[in-house]
Amino acid sequence: MSFLAAIVLMVIESDEALAWTVFIKLLTECSDWRRFYGENTPKLFEVTKNLREYMKKEMPKLSRYLNEQNVILESLFASPLLTMFGNLIPISEALRVIDRYILDGEEAIYNIMKHLLKSKEQDMLKMDCWELQVFLGRNLYIQAVEDN
C-alpha cells in the first residue's frame, strides 16, 4: 500500500486529509482493491485467476507454455498489481494507470494486463522458465513504457 499512498501524497502534498480521502477511495470505491492488502491477499488470486482464464481462451499457446514451465503467476503479478506498477515504471506513467483505474475501475488494470500479455505473447513463447519469471515479474512493464 505504501507505493499507492506515496503516489497520492506526491500528487496531493498540500492537503493530507484530502490525500487520505483519495487513498481510501482508491481502495474502496473504484473497486475492492483493498483486498490485495488483506490477509492471504484474496484479490491477487482473483485477478490472477481471471487473467489465467483470459489466457486460456485468447492465448492458449502461452497458457500451456506457462503451465509447462511451472510459472507461478501469483508471485510474479503480486508486485506490479499491489503497487499499480508504481514500483516498476516512472511515477508519471504510474499516475496514468491510477487515472485509468479511477475512471474505469479494476477493468482498467485487467485491460492493461491483457494488452501487455497479448502484445508480448510471441516473445514469451521463446523464453525459458527463468526468463519468463524475470519478464513477467518486472521487465514486461518496463518494456511497455519504453516501447511507448
Secondary structure as the mmCIF struct_conf table of DSSP 4:
data_model
#
loop_
_struct_conf.conf_type_id
_struct_conf.id
_struct_conf.beg_label_comp_id
_struct_conf.beg_label_asym_id
_struct_conf.beg_label_seq_id
_struct_conf.end_label_comp_id
_struct_conf.end_label_asym_id
_struct_conf.end_label_seq_id
HELX_RH_AL_P HELX_RH_AL_P1 SER A 2 VAL A 11
TURN_TY1_P TURN_TY1_P1 ILE A 12 SER A 14
HELX_RH_AL_P HELX_RH_AL_P2 GLU A 16 THR A 28
TURN_TY1_P TURN_TY1_P2 GLU A 29 GLU A 29
BEND BEND1 CYS A 30 ASP A 32
HELX_RH_3T_P HELX_RH_3T_P1 TRP A 33 PHE A 36
BEND BEND2 TYR A 37 GLY A 38
TURN_TY1_P TURN_TY1_P3 GLU A 39 ASN A 40
HELX_RH_AL_P HELX_RH_AL_P3 PRO A 42 GLU A 58
HELX_RH_AL_P HELX_RH_AL_P4 PRO A 60 GLU A 68
TURN_TY1_P TURN_TY1_P4 GLN A 69 ASN A 70
HELX_RH_AL_P HELX_RH_AL_P5 LEU A 73 LEU A 82
TURN_TY1_P TURN_TY1_P5 THR A 83 LEU A 88
BEND BEND3 ILE A 89 ILE A 89
HELX_RH_AL_P HELX_RH_AL_P6 ILE A 91 ASP A 104
TURN_TY1_P TURN_TY1_P6 GLY A 105 GLY A 105
HELX_RH_AL_P HELX_RH_AL_P7 GLU A 106 SER A 119
TURN_TY1_P TURN_TY1_P7 LYS A 120 LYS A 120
HELX_RH_AL_P HELX_RH_AL_P8 GLU A 121 MET A 124
TURN_TY1_P TURN_TY1_P8 LEU A 125 LYS A 126
HELX_RH_AL_P HELX_RH_AL_P9 CYS A 129 VAL A 134
HELX_RH_PI_P HELX_RH_PI_P1 PHE A 135 ASN A 139
HELX_RH_AL_P HELX_RH_AL_P10 LEU A 140 ASP A 147
#
